[in-house]
Amino acid sequence: MQLLHGNEPLSNFNLLQSNDVDFSQSLVSEVYCEHSLVPVHGTKVDAKLNAVEGTKFTFGYLTYGVDAKIVLPPLPPCYHVNITLAGNSCVRRNGKTAYTEGMKSGAVLLPDEKASVLWTKDAKQYALKFLRGKLENHLSALINERVDGPIDFDLTFDLQNTAGRSLLRACILLQAEWEEQSTLILSPVARRHIESLVMTNFLLAAKSSYTEKIYGIHHQNESPSKMLVQKVKDYIEENVHELPGLAELTTYAGVSARSLQNGFKQHAGTSPMGYVRNIRMHRAHEQLENAFYMGETVTDIAMRWGFYNVGRFSQMYKAMYGQSPRETIMKAEKN
């Protein structure tokens, strides 16, 4: 899986580029959380931080350029997530030690535990800071159950399994939207939608005391009624302009994510998010048929309905309607 723009994500959002240890420590602490930074050899670093403040969490790219040790007290009310993109790290938390490797694994630091991280000089990472309330509320919506207290995540998580690869793809998509300054900058709805995708994929990738409930391992045969599925379908059609995510749908339905998935598979022949995508595509089709008269472009309409990669949108559209979006506009123009 390739990162965008070479080896330096979010290069247009540079906050730090410094050899000074104290300055680097101070600025990274301000963006993420208090910590101490100690080079293993010498007295300088080659630190770089590119970061953005989203609606739901902080998302950044961080490297120290030298072998460095970071020591963290119990964090303020947040979860700190390192997704290792290159190099290695040794992470210690609550008496446990584990290792991460570039594009293979990541680590989670918890709100109520001390931790330390030893980064190799070639280590590069996505660094995410989730505020406790927002991540725990998102989990609560997925499992349709109140979440009390910090989520007890495993120290590390796998980036090579299905869930881990999905998390990486979601982060790369988020990175691309910021770098292109597209819908993330222009539309709060789009920003919320993509950030929710990252949060859901993180909760699926990082094992915790709630993992079984998210996947519904003990309720795989549970399936809501056809009436409830229809109620959710009606909700989607009425609110599709808000680009609802899986968390919003499970909250509305009052069932777990796994249960809702089973119900849609049984009664609608697709997943909840597949149904959302189909309705978004249908609405885009309707507007493309009137685009010539409204003075709108394919990009305008695709972005409005949450299709941020216009090339991919065109491929899916042609597969569904047998013609490209531009051909739909031209056909309407001739009529």
N, C-alpha and C positions, 0 to 999 in steps of 0.2 A: 504494500500500500504506500503510495507516494504522497508526501506532503506537498502543498502548493508553494510556489515561489522559493524553490530550493530548500535550504536548511534554516531559514529564518522567518518563521511565521510572524505575522502582524508587524512587519518592519515599518509600516507607516505610523505605528502607534508606540514609538520608542519612548520610554520613560527614564531609562538608565543605561549609560554606557560609561563605565568607570573602572579605574584600577585601584581606587581607594576603598579599603575594607570598611571603614566606619561609615562613609557616605553610602556605600552599597547596602550595608546592613540597615541603615536608617530608612532609606527609600523603600526597600523591599518590605520592611516592617510596616511602613505606612500603608502600602498597597494591600498586604496580606495580613501578617500578624507579627507580634514581637518575637524576636529570636536573636541568638548570637551567631556570628559568622566568623569562622577561624580557618585561614588557609593552613593546609597541612605542611606545606613547605614555603618558606619565604614570608613576605609581609604584604603582598599585593594579590589582587584578583584581576580577572578580565571579565567583569560582570556585564551582562546585558539583560534588560527586562523590557519586553514589549507587552502592553496589557491594555485591556478595555474593561470598563465597568458596564455590565449588562443590566437588564431589568431584574434578573433572578440571581446572578452570581458574577464574580470577577473571573475573567478568562485571560490567560497570558502565556507568554513564552519566556523561559528563564534559563540562563546558563551562567556559571561562574568562571569557566575557562581555566580553572586550576583545581587540583584536588582540594576539596573544602569540606569542613564539618559544620553542620548547622544544628544548633541545640535549641529546642522549643520548650517553653513551659506549658502547662495546661492551656490550651488555646482559649481565647475569648469565644463567644457563642458561634463557632463556625467549624465546618469540616474542611480540611485542607487536602487536596488530591493532587498527587504528582503522577502524570502520565509520561513515562520515560520514552523519549523519542530516539535518543542515541546515548552511548556510554552506559554506565552502570551506577547503582547506588546500593548502599547498605543501610537499612532502616531498622531502628530499634524503637519499640513502644511497649510499655508495660511489661518489661522483662522478656519480650519476644524479639527475635532478630530474623530478618528476611532480606532478600536481595531482589532488585529489579534490573531489567536489561532492556536496551532500546528496542522499541516496537514489539516487545514481548510481554511486558508487565508494568504495573503501576502500583502506587502505595496510597494508603489513606491514613491521615492523622486525625485524631478525635478531639472533640471539645474539652474533654475532662482528663486527658492523660498527657504526661510529659513524653517527649520523643526526641530522637536525634537522627540525622541523616548524613551519611558520608558520601559525597558525590565525587566521581572521578572527573578529571580535568576535561574530558570530552563529553561529559554528560549534558544533555539538553532535554528540556521537558516542557510539556504543557502544564501549567500550574493553575488550578481552579480553587476558588474559595466559595463554598456554599454556606450561607448563613443558616444556622440551625433551624429557625422557624420555617424558612422557605423550603428547605429540603425535606424536613419532617412532614410539613403539610402536603407536599407533593406525594410522598410515600403514603400518607394517610388516604389521599384520594385514590391511589392505585389499589390499595387493599380494602378500601371502604371500612376502615377501622382507625380509631384514635391511636396515635403514636405517642407514647409517654417516655420521656427521657431520651438521652442520646442513642443513636443507632449504633449497635455494636458491630461495626464492619471488621472483616478480616484485615490483617495488616497489609497484604498485597492482593492484587487481582490479575487475572490472565487477560492479555490482549490478543491472544491467538485463537481463542475459541469463538464461537458464533457471537456471543454477547459482547466480548471484548472488541471484536472487529467492528461490530455495529457502533460501539461507543467511539472508536477511532474515526469512523466515517462521519458520525454526527459532529465531532469536534472539527474535522477538516471542513465540513460544510459551514459550520459557524465561523471558522477562520476566513473562508472564502467570502462570505457575506460582508464581514467587516472590512476585508482588504479591498473589495470592490465598492464598498460604501453604497450598497444597493438598498434592498428593502429593510435591512436592519436599521439603517439610518433614517429611512423615510417612513417606516411603518412600525409603531409599537406593537401592533397585532402580530406582524411577521416576526419581530424579535422575540416576543413571548412564545410563539409557536416553536421556533427553532431551539430556544433555550429549554423549553419543556421536553423536547426530543432528547437533548443532551442529558438532562436530569433523569429521565426515564431509563435511558440506556446505561447510565452510570449505576442506577439502582439495580439493574438487571445484571451488570457485569461484576460488581463488587459484592461478594457474599457477605451476608449479615444475618442477624437473628430473624429477619423478616423475609429472607429469600424464598422460603417455601411458600409463604403467603402470597408473595408477588406472583410466583409461577402457579400457585394453586395446586401444589403437588398432591395434597390430600383431598382435593375436590375436582379431580379431572373429569369426573362424570357429571358434575353439576352443570346444569344448563338452564338459563332463564326461559320463561315461557315465550311463545311466539308473540303474545300480546305485549310483553315488556320489550322485546326486540323491536317491534313495530313502533312502540312509544319512543325508543331511542332513535330510530330512523326518522321519525317525525321531528324530533328535537334537532337532529343533524340538519335536516332540510331547512328548518327555520333559522338555524344559527350558523350555517356553513360559512357565511361571510366573516365570522369571527375565527375561522380555522380551528375548531375545537380539537384538542388532543385527547389521548386515551385517558388521562387523569380526569379531565372534565367529563368525559362520557361515563366513566365508572362512578363518579360522584353523583351524576344525574340519575343513573340507573339504580344505584344503591347496591351494587354487587361488585365482586372482585374483578380485576382485569381478566384473569383466566376464565372466569365464569362468563363474562361478556363475550370473550373471544369464542368460547364454545357455542354460545347462543347464536351469534351471528353466523358461525360456520354451519350450524344446523338449519337455521331458518332463513338466512339470506345468501348463503353460498359464498360468503367472503368474510374478511375480518372487519371489525369496526372501522379501522383506519382505511381499509380498502374501500369501504362504502363511502367514507368521507371523501376520499380521492375521486371516486366516480362522480359524486355529486358536484364537486368542484370542477371537474372536467366538463360536466354537462352545462354548468352555469357559464363556463368559459366559452363553450361552443355557442350558446345562445347569444352571447355578447359579440363573438366574432362574426356572426351572421349580420350584426348591425354595426360593425366597427366602421365601415366605410361612411355611413351616415353620421356617426358620432365623432369621427375624426380620431379614432383610437388605433394604436398599433398592436401587433401581436404581443410585444413585450409588456405594454400597459396592462393588457388583459391577463396575461400569464402571471404577472407579479400580483395583480389584485387577488387572484385565487390561489396564491401560495405556491405557484410553480416558479421557483427562483432560478432554476437552470432552464433557460428558454429552449436550448437545444434538446434537452431531455423531454421537456414538455411537448415539443413538436413531434418527437418520436412516438410518445404515448398517444398523442392526439391522432396521428395518422393511423396507428394501430387500431384505434377505437372507431374512427369515422371514415377511414379509407381515403383521406386527403389531408394535405398539410393545412395548418392554420391559415397560411397566406392564400392557399387555394380556396378556402372557405370565404375569405374576404373578397377575393376576385370574383367568385361565383355570384355572391350577393350583389356586387357592384354591377355586373352585367344584367342582372334582373331588375 
